[in-house]
Structures are given as structure tokens and as C-alpha cells.
Amino acid sequence: MSDPRFLVVRNDEEQYSIWAADRELPAGWQDAGFAGTREECLAHIDTVWTDMRPKSVREAAAS
């Protein structure tokens, strides 16, 4: 039996999560373009999500 497949998903605030690949994405979340095992997806998120603050907070801090 193979490992379950997951997608890396991202919301409008550029926050990341993983989602079972065989399920419909929840409202407000989009496929971030990476799929794999749970561990692979979490490792990918560790690489790309370098600032945990929501997008709106980052933008407010920059102005």
C-alpha cells in the first residue's frame, strides 16, 4: 500500500497547510503546486514559508 498523497495549499493571506489530494479543496484555499507524502509536503512548506506572519500583517509592517 502506498502512502497517502497530499497537496500543499495556500490561502489569500499566504498561509500554508496540507490537504488530502483526494478531497475537494476547502473554500479560500488554492493548490500551491506541490504534492507528495505528508512528510514531503511539510518539508516543502518549511522551505517556502519563511515568514509565518499573514500577508496583511507583513504589508502593514512594511508601510
Buried (B, 14 or more C-beta within 10 A) or exposed (E): EEEEBBBBBBBEEBBBBBBEEEEEEEEEBEEBEBBBBEEBBBEBBEEEBEEEEBBEEEEEEEE
